[in-house]
């Protein structure tokens, strides 16, 4: 979610960036942020809203990459603890030996 400021009462509003369908300049200043059939008038400029959306998207990409890396490390550690990496290596060696005997 990104935090914006409502123009009417200066209170924060949190909007899901993936729900935003359009951002328009408001002639009285600020921006109109459309999400589905609803829209909010905010004090931030359209450029500022776009910047916040892009920063949020980049943060989500970084988060996914970090989580993916931790999952891979955790999986490898669990496989080692369970002895699964040894079984995979043994199966690979056995296949290689069988291929060498066939030639």
C-alpha positions as CSV (number, residue, x, y, z in Angstrom):
1,X,0.0,0.0,0.0
2,X,1.1,3.5,-0.6
3,X,0.2,6.4,1.7
4,X,-1.3,9.5,0.1
5,X,-3.0,12.5,1.7
6,X,-6.7,13.3,1.1
7,X,-7.2,16.8,-0.2
8,X,-10.6,17.2,1.6
9,X,-9.4,16.7,5.2
10,X,-5.6,16.2,5.0
11,X,-5.9,12.7,6.5
12,X,-3.8,9.8,5.2
13,X,-5.4,7.3,2.8
14,X,-3.7,4.0,1.9
15,X,-4.2,2.7,-1.6
16,X,-3.1,-0.6,-3.1
17,X,-0.9,0.4,-6.1
18,X,-2.0,-2.7,-8.1
19,X,-5.6,-1.4,-7.9
20,X,-4.8,2.1,-9.4
21,X,-6.2,2.3,-12.9
22,X,-5.4,6.0,-13.7
23,X,-3.8,9.1,-12.2
24,X,-4.9,12.5,-13.4
25,X,-3.9,16.1,-12.7
26,X,-6.5,18.0,-10.8
27,X,-7.1,21.6,-11.9
28,X,-7.2,22.7,-8.3
29,X,-3.9,21.1,-7.5
30,X,-3.0,17.6,-6.5
31,X,-4.1,14.5,-8.3
32,X,-7.1,12.3,-8.9
33,X,-6.2,8.7,-8.2
34,X,-8.6,6.2,-9.8
35,X,-8.9,2.7,-8.5
36,X,-11.7,0.7,-10.1
37,X,-14.9,2.8,-10.3
38,X,-13.9,5.0,-7.3
39,X,-11.4,7.9,-7.2
40,X,-9.7,9.9,-4.5
41,X,-8.5,13.5,-4.6
42,X,-5.1,13.8,-3.0
43,X,-2.7,16.6,-2.3
44,X,0.3,14.8,-4.0
45,X,1.0,15.7,-7.6
46,X,0.5,13.0,-10.3
47,X,4.3,12.7,-10.6
48,X,4.6,12.1,-6.9
49,X,1.9,9.4,-6.9
50,X,3.6,7.7,-9.9
51,X,7.0,7.8,-8.0
52,X,5.4,6.2,-4.9
53,X,3.8,3.5,-7.1
54,X,7.1,2.8,-8.8
55,X,9.0,2.7,-5.5
56,X,6.5,0.3,-4.1
57,X,6.8,-2.0,-7.2
58,X,10.6,-2.0,-7.0
59,X,10.4,-2.8,-3.3
60,X,8.1,-5.7,-4.0
61,X,10.6,-7.1,-6.6
62,X,13.4,-6.8,-4.1
63,X,11.3,-8.5,-1.5
64,X,10.4,-11.4,-3.8
65,X,14.1,-11.9,-4.8
66,X,15.1,-11.9,-1.2
67,X,12.4,-14.3,-0.1
68,X,13.3,-16.6,-3.1
69,X,16.9,-16.6,-2.0
70,X,16.1,-17.5,1.6
71,X,13.7,-20.2,0.4
72,X,16.5,-21.8,-1.7
73,X,19.0,-21.6,1.1
74,X,16.5,-23.1,3.5
75,X,15.6,-25.9,1.1
76,X,19.3,-26.7,0.6
77,X,19.9,-26.7,4.3
78,X,16.9,-29.0,4.9
79,X,18.0,-31.3,2.1
80,X,21.5,-31.6,3.6
81,X,20.0,-32.3,7.1
82,X,17.7,-34.9,5.6
83,X,20.6,-36.5,3.6
84,X,18.7,-35.8,0.3
85,X,21.7,-34.1,-1.3
86,X,23.7,-37.3,-0.8
87,X,21.0,-39.4,-2.4
88,X,20.9,-37.1,-5.4
89,X,24.6,-37.2,-5.8
90,X,24.6,-41.0,-5.4
91,X,21.9,-41.4,-8.1
92,X,23.9,-39.1,-10.5
93,X,27.1,-41.1,-10.0
94,X,25.2,-44.3,-10.6
95,X,23.8,-43.0,-13.8
96,X,27.2,-41.8,-15.0
97,X,28.7,-45.2,-14.2
98,X,25.9,-47.0,-16.1
99,X,26.5,-44.8,-19.1
100,X,30.2,-45.5,-19.0
101,X,29.6,-49.2,-18.9
102,X,27.3,-49.1,-21.9
103,X,29.9,-47.5,-24.1
